[in-house]
């Protein structure tokens, strides 16, 4: 499904309206493979926007599939239409997967020339990489590629500045792009995230030397009333950084 920026945003908005009545279907095959406790813990961190087989809008019903093992202890969870793949497991060499949808929201905090733009991104809505160790609790490792380039778990304080991403403002479009190469087993393919911004955010972006960026899979940014609490709370499932603007 090839969409331009505006069509992509409309898809996100339309699918977000369906989330209140979303239904996730899980087969016993997938449940047994992943583990019921592990699946229960993470299935609410996966968001039905587009089918990962055909790429068309997911609608309000999705089927969780699981692939792996990767690196001996990782499982990839993904969402599909029932008629496309359903809730199944497959060997690694048979995987054919779409690029997961990303979703983001942006706002500004502060007044005048002291205002700072804030951006929250879910870089992998329909896919999660879960590590299931032989001993200990399972862990969502989808965002590990960002911690590898300088992002850190949110502590409620101002995050560190990174040189592995940059922000650019072009008219009313703001883009955050990677300048470092992502490495490791990952479900994330997007190298940049572009949003149309309000006049207030544009003003903040013109004056601030950096953009505060948070990455998370536990929420869909379009559902958030305010973004500031994402940065103010201590949360190991959110990683954040200050991203410099390229002028």
C-alpha positions as CSV (number, residue, x, y, z in Angstrom):
1,X,0.0,0.0,0.0
2,X,1.8,3.1,-1.3
3,X,0.6,6.3,0.4
4,X,1.7,9.9,0.4
5,X,2.2,11.7,3.7
6,X,-1.3,13.0,3.9
7,X,-2.9,9.7,3.0
8,X,-0.7,8.0,5.6
9,X,-1.9,10.4,8.3
10,X,-5.5,9.8,7.4
11,X,-5.1,6.1,7.6
12,X,-3.7,6.5,11.2
13,X,-6.5,8.7,12.2
14,X,-9.2,6.4,10.8
15,X,-7.6,3.3,12.5
16,X,-7.2,5.1,15.8
17,X,-11.0,5.7,15.9
18,X,-11.5,1.9,15.8
19,X,-9.1,1.0,18.6
20,X,-11.7,1.3,21.3
21,X,-13.4,-1.8,19.9
22,X,-10.3,-3.6,18.7
23,X,-10.4,-7.4,18.9
24,X,-7.1,-9.4,19.0
25,X,-7.4,-13.1,18.1
26,X,-4.7,-15.5,19.3
27,X,-4.6,-19.2,18.4
28,X,-3.5,-21.9,20.8
29,X,-0.6,-22.5,18.4
30,X,0.7,-19.0,19.0
31,X,-0.1,-18.9,22.6
32,X,1.7,-22.2,23.3
33,X,4.8,-21.0,21.3
34,X,5.1,-17.6,22.9
35,X,3.8,-18.5,26.3
36,X,0.5,-17.4,27.8
37,X,2.1,-15.1,30.4
38,X,4.5,-13.5,27.9
39,X,1.7,-13.0,25.4
40,X,-0.7,-11.5,28.0
41,X,2.0,-9.1,29.1
42,X,2.8,-7.7,25.7
43,X,-0.3,-8.0,23.4
44,X,-1.5,-4.6,24.5
45,X,1.7,-3.0,23.1
46,X,0.8,-3.9,19.5
47,X,-1.5,-1.7,17.5
48,X,-3.7,-2.8,14.5
49,X,-3.2,-0.1,11.9
50,X,-2.2,-2.1,8.7
51,X,-2.1,-5.8,8.0
52,X,1.5,-7.0,7.9
53,X,0.7,-9.4,5.1
54,X,-1.2,-7.3,2.5
55,X,-0.6,-3.8,3.9
56,X,-4.2,-2.8,3.8
57,X,-6.0,-1.1,6.8
58,X,-6.4,-3.7,9.6
59,X,-9.9,-2.7,10.7
60,X,-11.1,-3.5,14.2
61,X,-10.1,-7.2,14.3
62,X,-6.6,-8.5,14.0
63,X,-4.8,-11.9,14.4
64,X,-1.5,-12.2,16.3
65,X,1.2,-14.3,14.6
66,X,4.6,-15.2,15.9
67,X,7.9,-15.9,14.2
68,X,11.2,-17.0,15.6
69,X,13.3,-17.8,17.3
70,X,15.8,-15.1,16.5
71,X,19.1,-15.0,18.2
72,X,18.0,-18.1,20.1
73,X,15.6,-16.3,22.4
74,X,13.6,-13.6,20.5
75,X,10.1,-13.8,19.0
76,X,8.5,-11.4,16.5
77,X,4.8,-10.7,17.1
78,X,2.8,-9.2,14.3
79,X,-0.8,-8.4,13.3
80,X,-2.6,-9.7,10.2
81,X,-6.0,-10.1,8.7
82,X,-7.6,-13.5,9.3
83,X,-7.8,-14.2,5.6
84,X,-4.2,-13.2,5.0
85,X,-2.4,-15.2,7.6
86,X,-4.5,-15.5,10.7
87,X,-2.8,-16.4,14.0
88,X,0.0,-18.7,13.2
89,X,3.7,-19.5,13.7
90,X,6.1,-19.9,10.7
91,X,9.7,-20.9,10.2
92,X,12.0,-18.0,9.8
93,X,12.8,-18.6,6.1
94,X,9.1,-18.3,5.2
95,X,8.5,-14.9,6.7
96,X,7.2,-12.2,4.3
97,X,6.3,-9.1,6.2
98,X,5.3,-5.5,5.4
99,X,7.1,-2.5,6.9
100,X,5.3,-1.7,10.2
101,X,3.4,1.5,10.5
102,X,4.9,4.3,12.6
103,X,2.8,6.9,14.4
104,X,3.8,10.1,16.0
105,X,2.5,13.3,17.6
106,X,4.2,16.6,18.3
107,X,3.5,19.7,20.4
108,X,5.5,22.5,22.0
109,X,6.1,23.2,25.7
110,X,7.0,26.6,27.1
111,X,6.4,30.1,25.9
112,X,8.0,32.4,23.3
113,X,11.6,31.8,22.4
114,X,11.9,29.4,25.4
115,X,9.4,27.0,23.8
116,X,10.7,23.5,23.1
117,X,9.1,21.0,20.6
118,X,8.2,17.6,21.9
119,X,7.7,14.5,19.7
120,X,6.5,11.1,20.8
121,X,6.9,8.2,18.2
122,X,5.7,4.6,18.1
123,X,8.1,3.4,15.4
124,X,6.6,-0.1,15.1
125,X,2.8,-0.3,15.6
126,X,2.0,-3.8,14.3
127,X,5.2,-5.6,15.2
128,X,7.0,-6.3,18.5
129,X,10.3,-8.1,19.1
130,X,10.1,-9.9,22.4
131,X,13.1,-11.5,24.2
132,X,12.1,-14.6,26.1
133,X,15.0,-15.8,28.1
134,X,15.3,-19.3,29.6
135,X,15.4,-17.7,33.1
136,X,13.7,-14.5,34.1
137,X,10.9,-12.3,32.7
138,X,10.3,-11.6,29.0
139,X,11.3,-8.2,27.7
140,X,10.2,-6.0,24.8
141,X,13.4,-5.3,22.9
142,X,11.9,-3.5,19.9
143,X,13.5,-0.2,21.0
144,X,16.9,-1.6,21.8
145,X,18.2,-0.3,18.5
146,X,17.5,3.3,19.7
147,X,19.3,2.7,23.1
148,X,22.2,1.5,21.0
149,X,22.4,4.9,19.3
150,X,22.1,7.0,22.5
151,X,18.5,7.0,23.6
152,X,18.0,6.2,27.3
153,X,15.1,5.0,29.4
154,X,13.0,8.0,30.6
155,X,13.8,9.1,34.1
156,X,11.6,12.2,34.3
157,X,14.6,14.5,33.7
158,X,15.9,16.2,30.5
159,X,17.3,13.4,28.3
160,X,20.8,13.4,26.8
161,X,21.7,15.0,23.4
162,X,22.5,12.5,20.7
163,X,24.4,13.0,17.4
164,X,22.8,9.9,15.7
165,X,19.6,11.7,14.7
166,X,18.8,15.2,13.4
167,X,15.7,17.3,13.1
168,X,14.8,19.4,10.1
169,X,12.1,22.0,9.6
170,X,10.8,22.7,6.0
171,X,7.9,25.0,6.0
172,X,5.2,23.3,8.1
173,X,6.8,19.9,7.9
174,X,9.2,18.7,10.6
175,X,11.3,15.6,10.0
176,X,13.4,13.6,12.4
177,X,15.9,11.4,10.6
178,X,18.5,8.9,11.6
179,X,22.1,9.7,10.8
180,X,23.4,6.5,12.2
181,X,22.8,3.0,10.8
182,X,20.5,0.8,12.8
183,X,21.9,-2.6,13.6
184,X,20.7,-5.9,15.1
185,X,17.5,-7.9,14.7
186,X,14.7,-5.4,14.5
187,X,11.2,-5.0,13.2
188,X,11.8,-1.3,12.6
189,X,12.5,-0.1,9.1
190,X,11.6,3.6,9.1
191,X,14.7,5.8,8.9
192,X,12.8,9.1,9.3
193,X,9.5,10.4,10.7
194,X,7.7,13.5,9.2
195,X,4.8,15.4,10.6
196,X,2.9,18.5,9.6
197,X,3.1,20.9,12.5
198,X,1.1,23.8,13.9
199,X,2.2,27.4,13.9
200,X,3.1,27.1,17.6
201,X,5.3,24.1,17.0
202,X,6.9,25.6,14.0
203,X,7.8,28.7,16.0
204,X,9.3,26.6,18.7
205,X,11.3,24.6,16.1
206,X,12.7,27.8,14.6
207,X,14.1,28.9,17.9
208,X,15.0,25.8,19.9
209,X,18.4,24.2,19.3
210,X,16.9,20.7,19.8
211,X,13.8,18.6,19.7
212,X,12.8,16.3,22.6
213,X,12.0,12.8,21.2
214,X,10.5,9.8,23.0
215,X,10.2,6.4,21.4
216,X,7.7,3.9,22.8
217,X,5.5,0.9,21.8
218,X,3.2,1.0,24.8
219,X,1.0,3.8,23.4
220,X,-0.3,5.3,20.2
221,X,0.7,8.9,20.2
222,X,-2.4,10.1,18.4
223,X,-4.4,9.1,21.5
224,X,-2.5,11.3,23.9
225,X,-4.1,14.5,25.0
226,X,-0.7,15.8,26.2
227,X,2.8,14.7,25.4
228,X,4.7,16.3,28.2
229,X,3.8,13.6,30.8
230,X,5.6,11.1,28.6
231,X,8.9,12.9,29.3
232,X,8.1,13.8,32.9
233,X,7.4,10.2,34.2
234,X,10.0,7.6,34.9
235,X,9.2,4.7,32.5
236,X,11.6,1.9,31.4
237,X,9.3,1.3,28.4
238,X,10.0,4.8,27.0
239,X,13.4,5.8,25.6
240,X,14.1,9.5,24.9
241,X,16.8,11.9,23.7
242,X,17.4,15.4,22.6
243,X,17.8,15.6,18.9
244,X,19.6,18.6,17.4
245,X,18.1,20.7,14.6
246,X,20.1,21.0,11.4
247,X,19.9,24.6,10.2
